[in-house]
Amino acid sequence: MKIRILANGKFKVSAIADEDGECPVYNDLKGNLSSQYERYGNNLLDKIDRISDGGFDSFSSKLVHEICKKPKLYELIQGKLRLIFFHGKGEMIAVCTEIIIKKTQKADPSAVRRAKDAYKAYWLSVDNGSLNVIEEE
């Protein structure tokens, strides 16, 4: 599995990348969001930097909360956007799986399934030493 570092401060925030190193979360945050969500994407980037610098302590449960208990998955809220993530190993405070547009009150079941799959793949890669980390450009 490959992950890309999105922010590297006191903690690291990363996102899942494909085998070619392409990272949908990074691409969305850097301009692939439609214009109506671009402002929210920029605000998510600011929050990612804050998380990297100081963790989640300064965020209320209205902005970051659990969406799945087993495994523990979370969402970071910015307007209609939801950044799905789980906690990684050591200083890897968040491993982001995708950005979705919130349409209902409940978390999107297909996004939760994909995040569960990413969680399993991440920890398998950590355990067998095959996790490939792509540093910031």
C-alpha positions as CSV (number, residue, x, y, z in Angstrom):
1,M,0.0,0.0,0.0
2,K,1.1,3.6,-0.7
3,I,0.2,6.6,1.3
4,R,1.0,10.3,0.6
5,I,2.0,12.7,3.3
6,L,-0.4,15.7,3.3
7,A,1.0,17.5,6.3
8,N,4.1,16.9,8.4
9,G,4.4,18.7,11.7
10,K,4.4,17.4,15.2
11,F,2.1,14.6,13.7
12,K,1.8,13.4,10.2
13,V,-1.5,13.4,8.2
14,S,-1.5,11.2,5.1
15,A,-3.9,9.9,2.5
16,I,-4.3,6.6,0.6
17,A,-2.6,6.6,-2.8
18,D,-3.0,4.1,-5.6
19,E,-0.3,1.9,-7.0
20,D,0.8,4.7,-9.4
21,G,1.1,7.1,-6.4
22,E,-2.0,9.1,-7.4
23,C,-3.8,10.3,-4.3
24,P,-7.5,11.2,-4.8
25,V,-7.7,13.1,-1.5
26,Y,-4.6,15.2,-2.4
27,N,-6.0,15.8,-5.9
28,D,-9.4,16.9,-4.5
29,L,-7.8,19.3,-2.1
30,K,-5.5,20.7,-4.7
31,G,-8.2,21.6,-7.3
32,N,-10.3,18.6,-8.3
33,L,-13.3,19.8,-6.3
34,S,-16.1,21.6,-8.2
35,S,-16.1,25.3,-7.7
36,Q,-19.0,25.2,-5.3
37,Y,-16.8,23.1,-2.9
38,E,-13.4,24.7,-3.5
39,R,-13.7,27.0,-0.5
40,Y,-14.5,24.0,1.8
41,G,-11.5,22.1,0.3
42,N,-9.2,25.0,1.2
43,N,-10.7,25.1,4.7
44,L,-10.0,21.3,5.0
45,L,-6.4,21.9,4.1
46,D,-6.1,24.5,6.9
47,K,-7.6,22.0,9.3
48,I,-5.2,19.3,8.1
49,D,-2.3,21.6,8.9
50,R,-3.8,22.3,12.4
51,I,-4.1,18.6,13.0
52,S,-0.5,18.0,12.0
53,D,0.7,20.8,14.3
54,G,-1.4,20.0,17.4
55,G,-3.6,16.9,16.9
56,F,-7.3,16.8,17.4
57,D,-7.6,18.4,20.9
58,S,-8.7,21.8,19.5
59,F,-11.5,20.2,17.5
60,S,-15.0,19.8,18.8
61,S,-17.0,16.6,18.3
62,K,-19.2,18.6,15.9
63,L,-16.2,18.9,13.6
64,V,-14.6,15.4,14.1
65,H,-16.5,12.4,15.2
66,E,-16.5,8.6,14.9
67,I,-18.6,7.1,12.1
68,C,-17.7,3.4,12.8
69,K,-16.7,1.6,16.0
70,K,-14.9,-1.5,14.5
71,P,-12.6,-0.5,13.1
72,K,-12.6,3.1,14.5
73,L,-13.2,5.4,11.5
74,Y,-13.8,9.1,11.7
75,E,-14.9,12.1,9.6
76,L,-13.7,15.6,9.6
77,I,-16.5,18.0,8.7
78,Q,-16.2,21.1,6.5
79,G,-19.5,22.4,5.1
80,K,-20.9,19.6,2.9
81,L,-17.5,17.9,2.7
82,R,-16.5,14.9,4.8
83,L,-12.9,13.8,5.1
84,I,-12.9,10.1,6.1
85,F,-9.9,8.9,8.1
86,F,-8.5,6.5,10.7
87,H,-5.6,6.8,13.1
88,G,-2.3,5.3,11.8
89,K,0.8,4.0,13.6
90,G,2.9,6.2,15.8
91,E,3.0,9.9,14.7
92,M,0.7,9.1,11.7
93,I,-2.2,10.7,13.5
94,A,-4.6,10.4,10.5
95,V,-4.7,8.3,7.3
96,C,-7.4,9.8,5.1
97,T,-9.3,7.5,2.8
98,E,-11.5,9.9,0.8
99,I,-13.5,13.1,0.6
100,I,-17.2,12.7,0.1
101,I,-20.1,15.2,-0.3
102,K,-22.5,14.7,2.6
103,K,-26.1,14.1,1.3
104,T,-27.8,12.4,4.2
105,Q,-27.7,12.4,8.0
106,K,-25.9,9.1,8.2
107,A,-22.4,8.3,7.0
108,D,-22.3,6.9,3.5
109,P,-22.3,3.1,3.9
110,S,-20.2,2.6,0.7
111,A,-17.6,5.1,1.9
112,V,-17.5,3.4,5.3
113,R,-16.9,0.0,3.5
114,R,-14.1,1.5,1.4
115,A,-12.5,3.0,4.5
116,K,-12.7,-0.3,6.3
117,D,-10.9,-2.0,3.4
118,A,-8.3,0.8,3.4
119,Y,-7.8,0.3,7.2
120,K,-7.2,-3.4,6.8
121,A,-4.8,-2.9,3.9
122,Y,-2.9,-0.2,5.8
123,W,-2.4,-2.3,8.9
124,L,-1.5,-5.3,6.9
125,S,1.2,-3.2,5.1
126,V,2.4,-1.8,8.4
127,D,2.6,-5.3,9.9
128,N,4.5,-6.8,6.9
129,G,6.7,-3.8,6.4
130,S,5.5,-3.0,2.9
131,L,3.9,0.4,3.5
132,N,5.3,2.9,1.0
133,V,5.2,6.5,2.2
134,I,5.3,9.3,-0.5
135,E,6.7,12.4,1.1
136,E,5.4,15.9,0.4
137,E,6.5,17.6,-2.8
